[in-house]
Amino acid sequence: MQRIQTTSAIEATNALFEQALPTIPVWDQERIEIEFDGFKLAWGSKRLIPGTKESLRKLVQSNLEKTTLEFGFHFFTVDVMPQLGCGQVMAWSDGNGASVCLWRSDAGFYLCGNYFFSET
């Protein structure tokens, strides 16, 4: 998948779940948890969130929509990071914004967000 850039929360969410997800490598849960540990330090991620594709999609879109309303928001980029085993949406702004990583395993899907990411 080629990197996608958009100012739309809906387009970024669709790109993550429709274009990136099929190309994300399938990792076991232990490997995903190890990779997530790096995001706790780098991003201030609170926890690894398990869920269905549908539940995680709603959570991502809600956070990205809030991000578009933040002062200084510029755009999102959506990409697959094979070395990290995930699909990633990065918010580019002069202030706050939610960025996310999405992993997949045989058992399901896992998501983490940066410090700004909300689970509600």
ABEGO torsion letter per residue (X at the ends): XBBBBBABAAAAAAAAAAAAAAABBBBBAAAAAAAAAAAAAAAGBABBBBEBAAAAAAAAAAAAAAAAABBGBABBBBBBBAAAGBBBBBBBBABBBBBBBBBBBAAEBBBBBBAABBAX
